[in-house]
Amino acid sequence: KVEDDNGSELTALVHNGAPEQLSGHPSGVCRRCRGPSGDADEGPSALSGVVNLTNTCLGAGLLATPYALAQLGLLLGIALLILFGVLAALGLHLLSWCALAVDDDPGGKKCDSSYYTVSNRVWHYGSYFVDAAVALLCFGAMISYLIIVSDLLADLGRSVWGDCPQFFKDYRFWQAVVTVVVILPLCCVKKLDTMRFASLLAMVSVGYIVVLVVYFYFFGELSYEPEPIKLATFAPEAFAALPVFVFAFTCHVNLFPIYREMAHARFRRTQVVVIISLIICASIYIVVASFGYATAGPAVDSNIINNCAPATVGVARLSTSFLVTFSYPILLHPARCSLDTVVCRLKGDSWYPRVRFYTETLLLVGVTFFIAFFMRDLDFVLGVVGATSGSMISYVIPGWFYWVLWPAPHLHPRRLLAAALAFFGILLCVVCVTCLVLEEFF
């Protein structure tokens, strides 16, 4: 037990009077994340955390929210969207408490909170489980983003430059260009805070999509007469849309980096970042989903852009390409940290940090590039991976970790909520995978 500056007791892992240096990866913070003295670098503002966390949530799934709403009905869909936002906020709140439990200097600059340190405190082999879940979630999303951006730009080339050379219409050309020119340089950024400028550009793209959907509701014209919208649908197949709402708020992989990069009052500022980010995301999702569904009716496409006027589709595809492209490096950051912990267990933290950093970056970008380049039909596999790892990261792991790290009092409301969240995550994982299997094979 140690005390912070306010005299509050905190649980810390100590050995011979100093925070214990866990084998393989001291304190769970890579050398590249620490300053010359071993302390974390001066942290960013809360605004930077809001921008990065919001960008982690708002990916290509934004375009599928009207379709998900059409499967469930307007009122039921909005209610479930808000519910999953609240559950995501609870999971992020519990993870912040877990970070506080292993933060030996909560009021100062030094911070050792990471998935590695937290999972090792919970269970000796916990870091293996968490690293696998984080890597699978990020890896699957990164592959999906490469497929999406290359297809969007290839479609844009075919529709805008009809007389252009054939390679301008080939998804492989655009995938290579975007990866080498944009994605790879951004992935070589060492701190998540530096990504705030790319995240701001992604938010501009989101803003355009929101304006486009709302504009088309008031001034657009459809080529067909849409059917009346439904308020609620309880058919079993309707719940196949639940994974869309789960992934809409899955930003937990970047909670610890944001917490760790805060210089002072990390716990309080992280709560502010979480609340503001999820309110922004929920508002954007509700606006796009409601107006998109009200415009096209039950026949809304799984990509709302396809229901918009042809004159605006080109710009919308370009905006979505920006959004997906700048979201890729945000997801690579936690995936690289998970890979780094594995390497450090095998080679030690002192094994050429700079070489290790760039090697891991090139490995992740290269593997996802070649999988997306040669294997395009991965919807079912990526869906199952996302449903399992997404539920684990968002609900099961936060509840489980909090239950172990804050054991008393046993009937504290926060502990009961943690247990309920973990059980809900397990149940949701089973339901999502079952729906995906039924949809794919039956």
Buried (B, 14 or more C-beta within 10 A) or exposed (E): EBEBEEEEEBBBBEEEEEBBEBEBBBBBBBBEBBEEEEBBBEBBBBEBBBBBBBBBBBBBBBBBBBBBBBBBBBEBBBEBBBEBBEBBBBBBBBBBBBBBBBBBBBEBBBBBBBBBBBBBBBBEEBBBBBBBBBBBBBBBBBBBBBBBBBBBBBBBBEEEEEEEEEEBBBBEBBBBEBBEEBBBEBBBBBBBBBBBEBBBEBBEBBEBBBEBBBBBBEEBEBEEEBEEBBEEBEEEEBBBBBBBBBBBBBBBBBBBBBBBBBBEEBBEBBBEBBBBBBBBBBEBBBBBBBBBBBBBBBEBBEBBBBBBBEEBBBBBBBBBBBBBBBBBBBBBBBBBBBBBBBBBBEEEBEEEBEEBBEEBBEEBBEEBBEBBBEEEEBEEBBBBBBBBBBBBBBBBBBBBBBBBBBEEEEEEEBBEBBBBBBEBBBEBBEBBBBBBEEEEEE
